[in-house]
Amino acid sequence: MRRLTGIWLLLLPLCSQATSETLYRSLIQQSLNQQSLCLGEKQWPVSITPGHDRWINAKMEALVDAGLLTSEVTADRKTWRLTPYGQASFNKHHDFCYGTLRVKNIATISTDTSGVTTVTFTYNVHNLPAWAENHSVRVANTDLDNLVMGINKVRYQALFSMDRHHHPRLISEPEQLDLLY
């Protein structure tokens, strides 16, 4: 009986840590689920005057390269339209969305003297579509490129405090710690 009690006392901190890690993971994931990972292209077709709006031209041509759009140039307009593949991708969210951040691994959990708990973690992207890995699309959309390059490598941190019932409360959205550029 004493041996069993001793083993239980040794394992209790590990069980408590696993429970808190699960809770922090869940709270972080709830926050990540609210973040929209989309390009922000919501209206089709898109049309510009040739020679103007070069940043729009570059972004649209990257989507052409990925097979999402076609382009047509007339005397006074350049117009991009959705391909069937682009239409199918667009219809899912009425934008070109590239998945959801997921907590991959909790690296550390530490609490400072003021009671703020810092949780560092790595991530992956759930449901990352093939077009989001296209080189042209990534060059034209640096946020997407940074996110894809950081899968399983870049650490994020989330800060927590305790509410009046001693439950952890996320202080702010998780923030990226490591930069790859």
PyMOL commands that set and color helices and strands:
alter all, ss='L'
color gray80, all
select helices_A, chain A and resi 2-33+54-65+84-91+130-133+135-140+142-149
alter helices_A, ss='H'
color red, helices_A
select strands_A, chain A and resi 46-48+69-73+78-82+100-111+117-126+156-162+168-170+175-176
alter strands_A, ss='S'
color yellow, strands_A
deselect
rebuild
show_as cartoon
